[in-house]
Amino acid sequence: MSRLFRSLLPIVPLLALLTASAAGCARHSDEPSEDEISGRVHERVEAALDDIEATSEQRQKIQGLEERLLEQITTFHAGAKTAHEQASELWLAERADPKQAHALVDQRMDALREGAHQVTDIVLELHDVLTPEQRQAIAKRIEERRQHGMHRF
């Protein structure tokens, strides 16, 4: 296993923490409002911070990361809604345009890739804010929830 790969392994649980929280909240109902998503993410992040006994300085930094994460979710969902509308138009058209269909797929894949990189950057910043013990506690929390079939953080 390469040194770079080993150094990134601790990030995986943290990425899971943020993305599972955000994605889990987003999928809770058919069309959750931004406020519902924001509230659920905030509740879960605060609970995790309580569990790891985060300092006020850490909480402040993590609140900024949480805001950036929520911006990413909002942007991605807005793009997805637009893409669904465009896909529906293509489906209902007399003749579907293959170039438009493939361009739509490419746009969504690019948006997903860009969003994933931005979320990864947020997770890397979170990694630096937390102590090794706190990161371990979060990894344990994620694993316990996963073992109980609770895939959301």
Protein Blocks (a to p, Z undefined) as FASTA:
>chain_A
ZZklmmmmmmmmmmmmmmmmmmmmmmmpmbdcfklmmmmmmmmmmmmmmmnopafklmmm
mmmmmmmmmmmmmmmmmmmmmmmmmmmmmmmpmbacfklmmmmmmmmmmmmmmmmmmmmm
mmmmmmmmpcfklmmmmmmmmmmmmmnopabZZ
